Amino acid sequence: MYIEDRTMKYAVMINAFGEDDWIYVTEDCLDGLCVKVYNTSEEAEDAAEVWRLPGKERNVKVVTYASKD
C-alpha cells in the first residue's frame, strides 16, 4: 500500500516464534525501539545475513517498508 508522506525503504523480518509469527529487526531510537530500515534491498540483504542460520535461511526475509523520513 502506498502512503504519500512515506518513502519506500527495506527492512529485515525474522520468524523467531512460529510459522506465521514474523517480527521486524529493530534499533534504539529517541522514542524507544524503531524498525531498522535500509535504502536499498542490497543493504538489507547484507544486514539479513547476520540472522540467517544454516538450514533455517527461510526464517529471515527482506521486505519493503514505508518509512517516514
mmCIF file of the C-alpha atoms, coordinates in Angstrom:
data_MODEL
# 
_entry.id   MODEL 
# 
loop_
_atom_site.group_PDB 
_atom_site.id 
_atom_site.type_symbol 
_atom_site.label_atom_id 
_atom_site.label_alt_id 
_atom_site.label_comp_id 
_atom_site.label_asym_id 
_atom_site.label_entity_id 
_atom_site.label_seq_id 
_atom_site.pdbx_PDB_ins_code 
_atom_site.Cartn_x 
_atom_site.Cartn_y 
_atom_site.Cartn_z 
_atom_site.occupancy 
_atom_site.B_iso_or_equiv 
_atom_site.pdbx_formal_charge 
_atom_site.auth_seq_id 
_atom_site.auth_comp_id 
_atom_site.auth_asym_id 
_atom_site.auth_atom_id 
_atom_site.pdbx_PDB_model_num 
ATOM 1  C CA . MET A 1 1  ? 0.000  0.000   0.000  1.00 0.00 ? 1  MET A CA 1 
ATOM 2  C CA . TYR A 1 2  ? 1.392  3.380   -0.984 1.00 0.00 ? 2  TYR A CA 1 
ATOM 3  C CA . ILE A 1 3  ? 1.293  6.182   1.578  1.00 0.00 ? 3  ILE A CA 1 
ATOM 4  C CA . GLU A 1 4  ? 2.006  9.702   0.260  1.00 0.00 ? 4  GLU A CA 1 
ATOM 5  C CA . ASP A 1 5  ? 4.068  11.027  3.186  1.00 0.00 ? 5  ASP A CA 1 
ATOM 6  C CA . ARG A 1 6  ? 6.304  7.983   3.389  1.00 0.00 ? 6  ARG A CA 1 
ATOM 7  C CA . THR A 1 7  ? 9.358  6.772   1.493  1.00 0.00 ? 7  THR A CA 1 
ATOM 8  C CA . MET A 1 8  ? 9.795  3.167   0.423  1.00 0.00 ? 8  MET A CA 1 
ATOM 9  C CA . LYS A 1 9  ? 12.707 1.547   2.222  1.00 0.00 ? 9  LYS A CA 1 
ATOM 10 C CA . TYR A 1 10 ? 13.624 -2.027  3.124  1.00 0.00 ? 10 TYR A CA 1 
ATOM 11 C CA . ALA A 1 11 ? 13.543 -3.863  6.437  1.00 0.00 ? 11 ALA A CA 1 
ATOM 12 C CA . VAL A 1 12 ? 14.541 -7.298  7.753  1.00 0.00 ? 12 VAL A CA 1 
ATOM 13 C CA . MET A 1 13 ? 11.993 -9.613  9.333  1.00 0.00 ? 13 MET A CA 1 
ATOM 14 C CA . ILE A 1 14 ? 12.725 -12.794 11.269 1.00 0.00 ? 14 ILE A CA 1 
ATOM 15 C CA . ASN A 1 15 ? 10.466 -15.691 12.113 1.00 0.00 ? 15 ASN A CA 1 
ATOM 16 C CA . ALA A 1 16 ? 11.534 -16.384 15.675 1.00 0.00 ? 16 ALA A CA 1 
ATOM 17 C CA . PHE A 1 17 ? 8.458  -17.793 17.382 1.00 0.00 ? 17 PHE A CA 1 
ATOM 18 C CA . GLY A 1 18 ? 6.352  -19.781 14.937 1.00 0.00 ? 18 GLY A CA 1 
ATOM 19 C CA . GLU A 1 19 ? 5.352  -20.384 11.365 1.00 0.00 ? 19 GLU A CA 1 
ATOM 20 C CA . ASP A 1 20 ? 3.432  -17.137 10.846 1.00 0.00 ? 20 ASP A CA 1 
ATOM 21 C CA . ASP A 1 21 ? 4.948  -15.039 13.626 1.00 0.00 ? 21 ASP A CA 1 
ATOM 22 C CA . TRP A 1 22 ? 7.268  -12.539 11.912 1.00 0.00 ? 22 TRP A CA 1 
ATOM 23 C CA . ILE A 1 23 ? 8.913  -9.609  13.705 1.00 0.00 ? 23 ILE A CA 1 
ATOM 24 C CA . TYR A 1 24 ? 10.952 -6.682  12.401 1.00 0.00 ? 24 TYR A CA 1 
ATOM 25 C CA . VAL A 1 25 ? 14.599 -6.243  13.343 1.00 0.00 ? 25 VAL A CA 1 
ATOM 26 C CA . THR A 1 26 ? 14.722 -3.045  15.403 1.00 0.00 ? 26 THR A CA 1 
ATOM 27 C CA . GLU A 1 27 ? 17.189 -0.483  16.692 1.00 0.00 ? 27 GLU A CA 1 
ATOM 28 C CA . ASP A 1 28 ? 17.189 2.038   19.534 1.00 0.00 ? 28 ASP A CA 1 
ATOM 29 C CA . CYS A 1 29 ? 15.814 5.464   18.670 1.00 0.00 ? 29 CYS A CA 1 
ATOM 30 C CA . LEU A 1 30 ? 14.561 8.524   20.549 1.00 0.00 ? 30 LEU A CA 1 
ATOM 31 C CA . ASP A 1 31 ? 11.087 7.054   21.074 1.00 0.00 ? 31 ASP A CA 1 
ATOM 32 C CA . GLY A 1 32 ? 12.265 3.579   22.140 1.00 0.00 ? 32 GLY A CA 1 
ATOM 33 C CA . LEU A 1 33 ? 12.621 0.871   19.513 1.00 0.00 ? 33 LEU A CA 1 
ATOM 34 C CA . CYS A 1 34 ? 12.208 1.588   15.794 1.00 0.00 ? 34 CYS A CA 1 
ATOM 35 C CA . VAL A 1 35 ? 12.287 -0.677  12.772 1.00 0.00 ? 35 VAL A CA 1 
ATOM 36 C CA . LYS A 1 36 ? 15.789 -0.696  11.277 1.00 0.00 ? 36 LYS A CA 1 
ATOM 37 C CA . VAL A 1 37 ? 15.402 0.431   7.655  1.00 0.00 ? 37 VAL A CA 1 
ATOM 38 C CA . TYR A 1 38 ? 17.752 0.398   4.672  1.00 0.00 ? 38 TYR A CA 1 
ATOM 39 C CA . ASN A 1 39 ? 17.786 2.480   1.493  1.00 0.00 ? 39 ASN A CA 1 
ATOM 40 C CA . THR A 1 40 ? 18.349 -0.470  -0.857 1.00 0.00 ? 40 THR A CA 1 
ATOM 41 C CA . SER A 1 41 ? 17.409 -4.128  -0.908 1.00 0.00 ? 41 SER A CA 1 
ATOM 42 C CA . GLU A 1 42 ? 21.110 -4.961  -1.232 1.00 0.00 ? 42 GLU A CA 1 
ATOM 43 C CA . GLU A 1 43 ? 21.918 -3.187  2.046  1.00 0.00 ? 43 GLU A CA 1 
ATOM 44 C CA . ALA A 1 44 ? 19.048 -5.022  3.749  1.00 0.00 ? 44 ALA A CA 1 
ATOM 45 C CA . GLU A 1 45 ? 20.156 -8.388  2.333  1.00 0.00 ? 45 GLU A CA 1 
ATOM 46 C CA . ASP A 1 46 ? 23.682 -7.800  3.652  1.00 0.00 ? 46 ASP A CA 1 
ATOM 47 C CA . ALA A 1 47 ? 22.303 -6.994  7.110  1.00 0.00 ? 47 ALA A CA 1 
ATOM 48 C CA . ALA A 1 48 ? 19.992 -10.020 6.997  1.00 0.00 ? 48 ALA A CA 1 
ATOM 49 C CA . GLU A 1 49 ? 22.959 -12.379 6.719  1.00 0.00 ? 49 GLU A CA 1 
ATOM 50 C CA . VAL A 1 50 ? 23.618 -11.920 10.460 1.00 0.00 ? 50 VAL A CA 1 
ATOM 51 C CA . TRP A 1 51 ? 20.228 -13.536 11.189 1.00 0.00 ? 51 TRP A CA 1 
ATOM 52 C CA . ARG A 1 52 ? 20.409 -16.396 8.659  1.00 0.00 ? 52 ARG A CA 1 
ATOM 53 C CA . LEU A 1 53 ? 21.319 -19.667 10.324 1.00 0.00 ? 53 LEU A CA 1 
ATOM 54 C CA . PRO A 1 54 ? 22.450 -22.673 8.275  1.00 0.00 ? 54 PRO A CA 1 
ATOM 55 C CA . GLY A 1 55 ? 19.398 -24.734 7.368  1.00 0.00 ? 55 GLY A CA 1 
ATOM 56 C CA . LYS A 1 56 ? 16.999 -22.020 8.564  1.00 0.00 ? 56 LYS A CA 1 
ATOM 57 C CA . GLU A 1 57 ? 17.546 -19.365 5.928  1.00 0.00 ? 57 GLU A CA 1 
ATOM 58 C CA . ARG A 1 58 ? 13.803 -19.246 5.187  1.00 0.00 ? 58 ARG A CA 1 
ATOM 59 C CA . ASN A 1 59 ? 13.227 -17.746 8.655  1.00 0.00 ? 59 ASN A CA 1 
ATOM 60 C CA . VAL A 1 60 ? 14.670 -14.403 7.504  1.00 0.00 ? 60 VAL A CA 1 
ATOM 61 C CA . LYS A 1 61 ? 13.301 -12.163 4.773  1.00 0.00 ? 61 LYS A CA 1 
ATOM 62 C CA . VAL A 1 62 ? 13.791 -8.664  3.406  1.00 0.00 ? 62 VAL A CA 1 
ATOM 63 C CA . VAL A 1 63 ? 10.577 -6.702  2.886  1.00 0.00 ? 63 VAL A CA 1 
ATOM 64 C CA . THR A 1 64 ? 9.623  -3.259  1.614  1.00 0.00 ? 64 THR A CA 1 
ATOM 65 C CA . TYR A 1 65 ? 8.775  -0.810  4.387  1.00 0.00 ? 65 TYR A CA 1 
ATOM 66 C CA . ALA A 1 66 ? 7.083  2.585   4.180  1.00 0.00 ? 66 ALA A CA 1 
ATOM 67 C CA . SER A 1 67 ? 9.251  4.851   6.348  1.00 0.00 ? 67 SER A CA 1 
ATOM 68 C CA . LYS A 1 68 ? 8.820  8.450   7.460  1.00 0.00 ? 68 LYS A CA 1 
ATOM 69 C CA . ASP A 1 69 ? 11.864 10.490  6.541  1.00 0.00 ? 69 ASP A CA 1 
# 
